Amino acid sequence: MKSCFSTRNALLGMMMAVFVMSTATSAGKTEDTHFDYGHQADWSEIHGDRQSPVALDSHTAIPDLDDDDDDNIRIFGKAKDAVVVDNSHTIQVNVLPGNFATIRERRFQLLQFHFHTPGEHTLNGKRYPLEGHFVYRAKDGRLAVIAVMFDEGAANPAFDAIMQRVVRGGQGAPLSEFDISKLFPVNLSYYHYLGSLTTPPLSQNVEWDVLSQPITLSAAQIEEFHRYYTHNNRDLQPLNGREVLYYSESSK
């Protein structure tokens, strides 16, 4: 049921510049494109009826019970020389090629991940303090985003490693090695639907896999993120009849 980055440092810098300009927007726009979260109705590139984020509900999602396919999400690789960037809209981590995931039997390369506060999607009516978006791209150019919810609770050391590299309005020293899996829950059950980027240009045909199990950050970690951003989430968008599947790791 499938719906629809000396010489080495210079090269790294060039590659990261390309990622900063392209991956978050995926349509040739740069991160310098101005948009204001307080005036979202003025975002000029809103188009189409399959926009994100949306409200997700376990009672109305369709159980994904197709046992002919492997619909698990599998996260592979540790990011080397990942660069933390404050791009004026969020804290983003750009990664070099080599980190990938298999999502619903297809291989995607991780481009970058970033955070929104408060969370953009809601799960059964709950909005979480923070939401992480892991942006992947397939060989054919198709984008997939895995969304992770962060709730208040125990501290997460991996999140500290990111925030310690933040330079306001710029980029910090590379993380020599970063274990991406530390930002994911153990259980990778998820909601799956077809939507859009949540920042301009709001391009559609993005596959969304929103994990149903949150992980935790301490109150101090959430407050640390709020030193930079306190409101960088897009408003909920109507589903407009779109199908939402729910895949449970224990269902097959």
C-alpha positions in Angstrom: 0.0 0.0 0.0 2.4 2.7 -1.2 1.3 6.2 -1.8 2.0 8.4 -3.5 28.4 17.3 1.1 44.0 22.9 3.4 41.9 21.2 0.2 39.7 18.9 2.1 38.3 21.8 4.2 37.7 23.9 1.2 35.9 21.1 -0.6 33.7 20.6 2.5 32.8 24.2 2.7 31.8 24.3 -1.0 29.7 21.2 -0.6 28.0 22.5 2.5 27.2 25.8 0.7 25.4 23.9 -2.0 23.4 21.9 0.6 22.4 25.1 2.5 21.2 26.6 -0.7 19.3 23.6 -2.1 18.2 20.9 0.3 15.8 22.8 2.6 14.0 24.3 -0.4 14.5 21.7 -3.1 13.5 24.1 -5.8 16.5 26.4 -6.4 15.6 28.9 -3.8 18.3 29.9 -1.3 18.0 30.0 2.5 18.1 33.8 2.2 14.6 33.8 0.9 12.7 35.7 3.5 9.5 34.5 5.1 7.8 35.3 8.4 6.2 32.7 10.5 4.0 35.4 12.0 2.5 36.2 8.6 2.1 32.8 6.9 -0.8 34.0 4.8 1.7 36.2 3.0 3.9 33.3 1.8 3.5 33.8 -1.9 4.4 30.3 -3.1 1.6 28.4 -1.4 0.0 26.2 -4.0 -1.9 23.0 -4.4 -4.1 21.1 -2.0 -1.6 18.6 -0.6 0.2 20.8 1.9 2.0 19.9 5.2 1.9 19.7 8.2 -1.4 18.0 9.0 -3.2 16.7 12.1 -2.7 12.9 12.4 -5.1 10.7 14.2 -4.7 7.0 15.0 -8.5 6.5 14.9 -8.8 7.6 11.3 -5.5 6.5 9.8 -5.7 3.3 7.7 -3.7 0.4 9.1 -1.0 -0.7 6.6 -1.5 -4.4 6.7 -0.1 -5.3 3.3 2.1 -8.3 4.2 3.6 -8.6 0.7 6.0 -5.7 1.2 8.6 -4.6 3.7 7.4 -1.2 4.9 9.8 -0.8 7.8 12.1 2.2 8.1 15.7 1.4 8.6 18.3 4.1 9.4 21.9 3.4 8.4 25.3 5.1 8.9 27.0 7.7 11.2 27.4 11.2 9.8 31.0 12.4 9.5 31.9 16.1 9.3 28.3 17.1 9.7 27.9 20.9 9.9 25.5 22.7 12.2 24.0 25.9 10.6 21.8 28.6 12.0 20.2 29.5 8.7 17.8 32.3 10.0 14.8 30.0 10.1 16.0 27.0 12.2 19.0 25.0 13.4 20.0 22.7 10.6 22.6 19.9 10.3 24.0 19.4 6.8 25.5 16.0 6.1 27.8 14.6 3.5 26.7 11.8 1.2 26.8 8.3 2.7 24.0 8.4 5.2 20.9 6.7 4.0 17.7 5.0 5.0 15.4 2.4 3.4 11.9 3.7 3.6 9.1 1.4 2.4 11.6 -0.7 0.4 13.3 2.2 -1.3 16.8 3.7 -0.6 17.0 7.4 0.2 20.2 9.6 1.0 20.0 11.9 4.0 20.6 15.5 2.9 20.0 17.4 6.2 17.9 17.5 9.3 16.5 20.5 11.2 14.0 21.4 14.0 10.7 23.2 14.4 9.3 24.5 17.7 6.6 23.9 18.6 6.0 20.8 16.6 4.3 21.1 13.2 2.3 17.9 13.0 -0.1 17.0 15.8 -0.6 13.4 16.9 -4.0 12.6 18.3 -4.5 16.3 19.0 -1.1 16.7 20.8 1.5 19.2 19.7 5.0 18.4 20.9 7.5 21.0 22.1 9.9 20.2 19.2 9.8 18.3 15.9 12.8 17.1 13.9 12.7 16.7 10.1 15.2 14.4 8.5 15.2 15.2 4.8 16.1 12.4 2.4 16.2 12.2 -1.4 16.0 9.2 -3.7 18.0 8.8 -6.9 15.0 9.9 -8.9 14.8 13.1 -6.9 11.8 12.2 -4.8 12.0 13.7 -1.3 11.0 11.9 1.8 10.9 13.4 5.3 11.0 11.4 8.5 9.5 13.5 11.3 10.5 12.8 15.0 8.6 14.3 17.9 10.5 15.5 21.0 8.7 15.6 24.4 9.9 16.9 27.7 11.6 14.3 29.8 15.1 12.9 30.1 18.0 14.8 28.4 19.4 13.6 25.0 23.2 13.9 24.8 23.1 13.8 20.9 21.0 17.0 20.9 23.5 18.6 23.2 26.3 17.8 20.7 24.3 19.7 18.1 23.5 22.8 20.2 27.1 23.1 21.4 28.1 23.8 17.7 25.5 26.5 17.0 26.9 29.8 15.9 24.2 32.4 15.7 23.6 33.4 12.1 26.4 31.1 10.8 27.9 27.7 10.9 29.9 25.9 13.6 32.9 23.5 13.5 32.0 20.2 11.9 30.9 17.3 14.1 33.6 14.7 13.5 31.1 11.9 13.9 27.5 11.9 14.8 25.2 8.9 15.4 22.0 9.9 13.8 20.1 7.0 15.4 20.4 8.7 18.8 17.7 11.2 17.6 15.3 8.4 16.7 13.1 6.3 19.0 13.6 2.5 19.2 10.2 1.9 17.7 9.9 3.3 14.2 6.1 2.9 13.7 4.9 5.8 11.6 2.1 7.6 9.8 2.6 7.9 6.0 1.0 10.5 3.7 1.8 12.6 0.7 2.4 16.3 1.4 4.8 19.2 0.9 7.7 21.0 2.3 6.7 23.1 5.3 8.8 26.2 4.3 8.7 28.2 1.0 8.5 27.2 -1.8 6.2 24.6 -0.2 6.8 22.1 -3.0 4.5 19.2 -3.1 4.9 15.4 -3.7 7.0 15.0 -0.6 6.5 11.7 1.2 6.0 12.1 4.9 6.7 9.4 7.5 5.8 10.8 10.9 7.0 8.6 13.7 4.3 7.9 16.3 6.7 7.3 19.2 8.4 10.5 20.6 11.8 10.7 22.2 12.7 13.1 25.0 14.7 16.3 25.6 15.1 17.9 29.0 13.4 21.2 29.8 16.9 22.8 29.7 17.5 21.5 26.2 14.2 22.8 24.9 15.0 26.2 26.6 18.4 26.2 24.9 16.8 25.8 21.5 14.4 28.6 22.4 17.4 31.0 22.8 17.4 30.9 19.0 13.9 30.1 17.9 10.6 30.0 19.8 8.1 29.9 16.9 9.2 28.4 13.6 6.3 26.0 12.9 3.9 26.2 10.0 0.2 26.2 10.7 -1.7 22.9 10.2 -3.0 22.4 6.7 -6.2 20.6 5.6 -6.0 17.0 4.5 -8.4 17.5 1.6 -9.3 13.9 1.5 -5.7 12.5 1.4 -5.1 9.0 2.6 -3.1 8.5 5.8 -1.6 5.1 6.4 -0.4 3.9 9.8 2.4 1.3 9.8 3.2 -0.5 13.1 6.5 -2.4 13.4 4.7 -5.1 15.3 1.9 -5.5 12.8 3.8 -7.8 10.4 
